[in-house]
Amino acid sequence: MKLIEFKQQKEIPGYLTQKSGLASSVVFATIFALLFINIYKPFSSTQWGGGDVTTLEYLLWSMAIVFVGFFVLVISRVILYFYAKRHRMFYWVFVVWIIVEISAMSIIYTSIATLAMPATAGLKDGTQVVDFFWSCFSAIFFVLLIPTMLSWLYLAFWEKKNALQKLENQYKGSDIAVSAVNQPTVVQFKDEKGEIRLSVKMENVIWIESDDNYVHIKYQNQGKMLDYLLRNSLKRLVDDLKDTTIFRCHRKYMVNFDHAVALRKGGVGLVLELDTQPMVEIPVTDTYKEDISLAFMKYSNRK
């Protein structure tokens, strides 16, 4: 796996594409839509069906309309969930996705009104059909915007609260970090036979990358990035480096947290940003994400 420099595009928070986030947004939108239709009564809908509609009949009618939108949203958000698992989800992609959802629902509602009740809906020619479509689009946009923002705020609040609580609990009971006074100033790298092949100042080591039966030790010297190829495995190096600021974060990577400047949600998981020029991004797998989050908090506070 080669490291690449991603284009600087803003990604949406990961909790918005998780199952709980997508489910809550659909539920919020459904409830809000039902209330909106029954309170606001858009598109002169009280006149549909001949104009003689009781409150109960209108409620049942609005529930049927909302169910159609709910069905479209569920299908769309399921596809979005699997898409986000395989791709980075940028804000512009999310916005386009929402616009496509609104357009699809507007087309469905317009088609239903045109085919089932053209006279009562006031759809007598093509111009009125187009106007009806844009009225649907505007109303659905409004109906989706408010619950989407509410669910966003709700999820952001709980995400931050749970993350802080979890890190606080881990920080209190974990011994992952070693006191700075006990950490070595020079790290020695041994090959698979136990022979020392490279000694580097701890602060100069940036990251380590596995390559079959070898590892690439990335370190700095006089402002230049150097690569030392060592015959050994990450598994052995984890034991050799247990009392240092170098931690394993992936099956192929170890990172010196003295050079980690940011930990963020990426397209398929957490990503560590290093203070190199150009910037390097290292993936963090689920196996190590809790330890890595704790280590990042520990060494960021220490700097």
Secondary structure as GFF3:
##gff-version 3
##sequence-region A 1 303
A	DSSP	three_ten_helix	14	16	.	.	.	ID=ss1
A	DSSP	alpha_helix	19	40	.	.	.	ID=ss2
A	DSSP	three_ten_helix	42	47	.	.	.	ID=ss3
A	DSSP	alpha_helix	55	86	.	.	.	ID=ss4
A	DSSP	alpha_helix	91	116	.	.	.	ID=ss5
A	DSSP	alpha_helix	126	173	.	.	.	ID=ss6
A	DSSP	three_ten_helix	180	182	.	.	.	ID=ss7
A	DSSP	beta_strand	186	190	.	.	.	ID=ss8
A	DSSP	beta_strand	196	201	.	.	.	ID=ss9
A	DSSP	three_ten_helix	202	204	.	.	.	ID=ss10
A	DSSP	beta_strand	205	211	.	.	.	ID=ss11
A	DSSP	beta_strand	214	221	.	.	.	ID=ss12
A	DSSP	beta_strand	224	230	.	.	.	ID=ss13
A	DSSP	alpha_helix	234	240	.	.	.	ID=ss14
A	DSSP	beta_strand	246	250	.	.	.	ID=ss15
A	DSSP	beta_strand	253	256	.	.	.	ID=ss16
A	DSSP	three_ten_helix	257	259	.	.	.	ID=ss17
A	DSSP	beta_strand	260	265	.	.	.	ID=ss18
A	DSSP	beta_strand	270	274	.	.	.	ID=ss19
A	DSSP	beta_strand	280	284	.	.	.	ID=ss20
A	DSSP	alpha_helix	289	302	.	.	.	ID=ss21
###
